[in-house]
């Protein structure tokens, strides 16, 4: 059976990991490649690299990093952050990225999803959606969740699928950073509306939260950062716990 | 689930023609090249007919859409060349699909090496299938040392139905052929270059085939 995926997310700035990591076995806590290797060894199913730098040199630095990662790790990885054109995507895929994730640029220019899917195939186009509930309505937010739009989450999810997205990475801004669990009600609803895989993001605090997002949220994959970076959850322990709950995982 | 990071140096598996990855502008070729490097070999990317004919091993990659990939193959004459190759050839993902008779995607006539048509997954399943799934009923030396029900990374919307040339089976709504073999031609729907150590072992088995 197809397994549920566990995906650590690494924030990258100028080619280095940011936010703290607490891995005693790292020689250099800032080196994304070293961290990626450890995650691959420890049972991660995929990795996401989210570039949050905003310098002129960004594109080149990121492409170099992607190539170093692709040389070293033997599991798939997605690259996101500030991608806004066919050329951006081409450079990253040619450097060895398996998938790219687009967010704000897709909202500003939805046609970009069609163009990318036509040129590179849906299988490598992840559309990331950040949303927050305002007066009971899930609304899409931009710029890392800071800027609200009038676009409704569920409408947008259907639209990105129709335009050719291969996967949706849904982050609930209401849950992100709370460590109180994923947005399982919204995730379950998304799962009934679209027929492409959904990655749950935002709110992971303990292993039970992952169990819940797979069983109640019907997510296909779950993404988290700090619980893995600070070793609050070991991926293999998590997978064993998921297996104990009859959730199919790769062990 | 450790990784093979030792950059051992080795000579090409056999002969002098080395490993050629067919370069026709389709998809994530770097990943395959890097995986081969991790195994201690070197591969060249090429669309040169002579170079491909003289290779010891040929890898036929492919990610993307079937009809546009086939157009690219035709524009360089590679569509005629590939079915005539005599050395071990490994098609990966779309590469394998294009080696079949026909692909439903883009109403595409394939290379006709494998006598089967590629069809789309049913809408009762999420499409594309993305992630790690089991391979079983393993029937080829390609899987030497590989246990039944190991997990491989797959990402695809179209599949090859079970048929006489199937050498591995995977289940996603239905049971389908996740690997094929006919004579010197091999095809895998999964990505051995992205399937951890087990995937790398499958690549290694292929690269070590004796002519």
HADDOCK unambig.tbl for C-alpha pairs under 7 A between the chains (distance, minus, plus):
assign (segid A and resid 1 and name CA) (segid B and resid 133 and name CA) 5.55 0.50 0.50
assign (segid A and resid 1 and name CA) (segid B and resid 134 and name CA) 6.27 0.50 0.50
assign (segid A and resid 1 and name CA) (segid B and resid 171 and name CA) 6.10 0.50 0.50
assign (segid A and resid 1 and name CA) (segid B and resid 172 and name CA) 6.66 0.50 0.50
assign (segid A and resid 2 and name CA) (segid B and resid 131 and name CA) 6.61 0.50 0.50
assign (segid A and resid 2 and name CA) (segid B and resid 132 and name CA) 5.75 0.50 0.50
assign (segid A and resid 2 and name CA) (segid B and resid 133 and name CA) 4.40 0.50 0.50
assign (segid A and resid 2 and name CA) (segid B and resid 172 and name CA) 6.92 0.50 0.50
assign (segid A and resid 3 and name CA) (segid B and resid 131 and name CA) 6.78 0.50 0.50
assign (segid A and resid 3 and name CA) (segid B and resid 132 and name CA) 5.69 0.50 0.50
assign (segid A and resid 3 and name CA) (segid B and resid 133 and name CA) 6.18 0.50 0.50
assign (segid A and resid 5 and name CA) (segid B and resid 131 and name CA) 6.93 0.50 0.50
assign (segid A and resid 41 and name CA) (segid B and resid 1 and name CA) 5.40 0.50 0.50
assign (segid A and resid 41 and name CA) (segid B and resid 2 and name CA) 4.64 0.50 0.50
assign (segid A and resid 41 and name CA) (segid B and resid 3 and name CA) 6.09 0.50 0.50
assign (segid A and resid 42 and name CA) (segid B and resid 1 and name CA) 6.90 0.50 0.50
assign (segid A and resid 43 and name CA) (segid B and resid 1 and name CA) 6.64 0.50 0.50
assign (segid A and resid 70 and name CA) (segid B and resid 31 and name CA) 6.23 0.50 0.50
assign (segid A and resid 70 and name CA) (segid B and resid 34 and name CA) 6.91 0.50 0.50
assign (segid A and resid 71 and name CA) (segid B and resid 34 and name CA) 5.07 0.50 0.50
assign (segid A and resid 72 and name CA) (segid B and resid 5 and name CA) 6.93 0.50 0.50
assign (segid A and resid 74 and name CA) (segid B and resid 193 and name CA) 6.33 0.50 0.50
assign (segid A and resid 74 and name CA) (segid B and resid 194 and name CA) 4.81 0.50 0.50
assign (segid A and resid 74 and name CA) (segid B and resid 195 and name CA) 6.29 0.50 0.50
assign (segid A and resid 74 and name CA) (segid B and resid 196 and name CA) 4.89 0.50 0.50
assign (segid A and resid 75 and name CA) (segid B and resid 194 and name CA) 4.50 0.50 0.50
assign (segid A and resid 75 and name CA) (segid B and resid 195 and name CA) 5.76 0.50 0.50
assign (segid A and resid 75 and name CA) (segid B and resid 196 and name CA) 5.64 0.50 0.50
assign (segid A and resid 76 and name CA) (segid B and resid 194 and name CA) 5.60 0.50 0.50
assign (segid A and resid 93 and name CA) (segid B and resid 28 and name CA) 6.45 0.50 0.50
assign (segid A and resid 94 and name CA) (segid B and resid 28 and name CA) 6.50 0.50 0.50
assign (segid A and resid 94 and name CA) (segid B and resid 30 and name CA) 6.74 0.50 0.50
assign (segid A and resid 95 and name CA) (segid B and resid 30 and name CA) 6.77 0.50 0.50
assign (segid A and resid 96 and name CA) (segid B and resid 28 and name CA) 6.31 0.50 0.50
assign (segid A and resid 96 and name CA) (segid B and resid 30 and name CA) 5.34 0.50 0.50
assign (segid A and resid 96 and name CA) (segid B and resid 31 and name CA) 5.49 0.50 0.50
assign (segid A and resid 98 and name CA) (segid B and resid 28 and name CA) 6.99 0.50 0.50
assign (segid A and resid 120 and name CA) (segid B and resid 64 and name CA) 5.36 0.50 0.50
assign (segid A and resid 121 and name CA) (segid B and resid 64 and name CA) 4.42 0.50 0.50
assign (segid A and resid 121 and name CA) (segid B and resid 65 and name CA) 5.90 0.50 0.50
assign (segid A and resid 123 and name CA) (segid B and resid 128 and name CA) 6.66 0.50 0.50
assign (segid A and resid 123 and name CA) (segid B and resid 155 and name CA) 6.39 0.50 0.50
assign (segid A and resid 123 and name CA) (segid B and resid 156 and name CA) 6.79 0.50 0.50
assign (segid A and resid 166 and name CA) (segid B and resid 128 and name CA) 6.55 0.50 0.50
assign (segid A and resid 195 and name CA) (segid B and resid 126 and name CA) 4.85 0.50 0.50
assign (segid A and resid 195 and name CA) (segid B and resid 127 and name CA) 6.37 0.50 0.50
assign (segid A and resid 196 and name CA) (segid B and resid 126 and name CA) 5.06 0.50 0.50
assign (segid A and resid 196 and name CA) (segid B and resid 127 and name CA) 5.45 0.50 0.50
assign (segid A and resid 196 and name CA) (segid B and resid 128 and name CA) 6.48 0.50 0.50
assign (segid A and resid 197 and name CA) (segid B and resid 126 and name CA) 6.28 0.50 0.50
assign (segid A and resid 250 and name CA) (segid B and resid 151 and name CA) 6.68 0.50 0.50
